[in-house]
Amino acid sequence: MIFDFRYLLFIAPAIILGMIAQLWLRSAYAKAMKQAAPLSGAAAARHILDSAGLQNVAIERVSGHLSDHYDPRAKVLRLSPEVYAERTAASVGIAAHEAGHAIQDARNYYPLIIRNMAVPAAQFGGNFSFILLFIGLVISGSIPVLGQGMIWGGIALFSCVVFFQLINLPVEFDASSRARGILIDMNIVPRDEMPAVRGVLNAAALTYVAGTLQSVMTLMYYLMLASARRD
């Protein structure tokens, strides 16, 4: 199953889309990092959070490149070094996006609640689905009932990953939409300078779409294997 050429055919569109998204993201990020902004990413995020009444949400610097994220459990917005300190369109755009997640959390945005609840199942499914599938495929010839059960168990586990990816899309799209509106409304980025910010956010969104597509196509491949074994 690991070297099955059919699997490559299934996920090839997602791989190509992912490569395009990564190239676009790098280009858009480099361009937006050259465009000056009045605030650093950390300052912009703090301004946005305070304006939303979220003084309780802390902002921390975290190591890594584009490692920015919001932690809903700790109520902490963590920004990578460049985003935290630089006064650029890229920095304030990414910081505003993560602040959008904090606002979603505070406003009980339903898709975010579902996504957070799905995290443990998605992590477990991502770690163990392939093990069940592999063992099931190996033993399905000699122990058909047990093998089929393990195959479908693996598929069920991987379905948790797909569900997480699907529910994550509206969460990310909404955070980017909030970020664009907030940056304009609060005059952090003038409207005529927003194309650079939109470029970064749209490219980042495409990477999520590519990841979701790969998960969906992988699930379709697993279903094909299960159907073939049953026949």
N, C-alpha and C positions, 0 to 999 in steps of 0.2 A: 504494500500500500504506500510505503514511503516514496518509492521510485515509480509509481504508476504515472505514465505519461498522460493518462486521461485527467488526472488531478491538475496537472499544469494547464491543460486546455480549459478546465473549469475556472481556474483562478487567474488566467492570463489577462482578461479585461481589467480585473481589480489591480493586478500588479502594474499594468501599463498606466492605469489611472493614478495609482499611488506614486509612480515615478514622476508623472506630469505634475501632480500636486506638490511633491517635494521640491521640484525644480522651480515651480511658481512661487512657493513659499520662501525659498532662499532668495530668489530675485526680488520679490516684493519686500521682504524683510530688510535686505541690504539697501534698497531704495528708500524705504521709510526711515531707516536709521540715519540717513543723510539729511532728512528734513527736520529742522529744528522745531521744538515745541516749548511753550512757556514754562512747563512744569516737568519734573522727572516723573517716571512711572509711579514711584512710591507716593510722591506728593499728589499726583492726580488721583490715585486710588484713595488716598486719605480724604481728599476733598469730596470725592464722590460718595464714599461711605458715610462721612459725617453729614453730608447733605441729605442722605437717606435715613438718618437717625441711627446709623450702625457704628456708633463710637466704640461699641464693645468688640468689634472685629479688629483684630491686630493685623499688622503688616510686617512680614519678616523677609529677610534676604535668604535665599536658598541657592546652593551651588548648582552648576549645570547650565547648559545652553537651552533656552526655551523650555525650562523645567517649571514654568509658572503654573500654579494651580491654587484652587480654593479648597481648604479642608473644612467640610461642614461639621465634623465632630469637634474639632478644636476651635472652630470659629476663627480661623487664621487664613489670611491671604498671603501666599508665599510667592515671591517674585525672584526671578533669576537676576544675577548681578547687573547685566546690561539694562534690563527692563527696570530694575529698582532704581538705578542711579542716573541713567542717561535722560537728557531732555530732548527726546525725539518723538516723531509721530508714531514710530513703531512701539516705543516704550509705553506711551500713554494709551495707545490702542489696545495693546495686550493687557495692560493693567486695568483698563476700563472693562475689558471682556471678563477678567477674573472677578472684578468688583460686581459685574452683572450677575455672576453666580452667587455671590454673597447676598445680593438683593433678592434673587430667586429664593434662596434659603429663608430669608427673613419674611418673605411674602407667601411662604408655603406654596411655591410653584409646583403644581401636581406632578408634572413629568420628572422634576428633580427628586421629589420624594420617592417616586417609583424607582428611579435610577439608583438612588442610594440604598434602597431596600434590596435591589437586585445585585449589588456588588458582591456579597459573599457567595451567592449561588454562581455568579459568573466566574469568580476566581476559582471556585472548586471545580466547576465544569471545565474551565480552561486547562486545569492541571491534570484532571483524571479522565476526561472523556476519551482521549486517544488511547490510554492504557486499556480501558474496557473494550474499545473498538478493535484494537490490535489483538488482544487475547481472544475476543469473540470470533474474529475472522480466522485465527489459527485453529481453534478447536471446533469450529462449526461443522467441519467435515466429519469428525469422529464423534462429537457430542452435539448434534444439531440443535436440540432444544436449549441447552445451556448456552451454546454459542450464539444463537439468535437472540436470546435474552440479554446477553452481555452487549451485543451489537446495538440493540435498541436502547439499552441503558446508556451506552456511550453517546448515542444520538440525542437522547433526552438531556444528558448533561451538557452537550455542546449547544443545544437549543437555548440554554440559559445564557450562553455567551452571545448568541445571535440576538436574543431579546434585549440584553443590555446594550448592545451596539445600536439597535433600532431605537430604543427609548432615549439613547444618548444624543441622537441627532437633533430632535427638537430642543433639547436642553442647550446644546451648543449654539444652534441657530438663534435661539431666543437671547442668549447672553450676548452674542455679537450684535444683534439688533438693538438691544438695550444700550450697548456700548456706543454705537454710532449716534443714537439719539442723545445720550447723556453728554458726549463730548461736544456736540453742537449746542445743545441747550445751555450748558455751563460755560460755553465759549472757551473751552480748553483747546479745541482745534477749530479754526475758522472753517466755514462750510466749503470754501474754495480750496482748502488744503486737505479735505477728507479723502480724496481718491487714494492717497498713499496708505491711509489707515484701512480703508475698505479693501485694498489689495491684499494686505496682510491677513485680515480677518476672513476674507473670502477664500484665500489660498489655504488657510488653516482649516476652514470648514470642509474643503474638498478632500483633505487628508482623512477626515472622519468619514466622509462618504466612501472613500476608497477602502478604508478598513472595514466598514460595514458590509460593503459589497463582497469583499473577500470572505468574510464570515458566512454570509448567506450562500455564496457559491460553494464553500467548503461543506456546509450542511447539505446542500443539494448533492454533492459528490458522495457523502456518507449515505444518504438515502438511496442513491443509485446502487451502492455496494450492498446495502441491506436487501434491496429488492432482488438483486441478482442472486444473492445467496439463498433467498427464500425460494426462488424459482428453481 
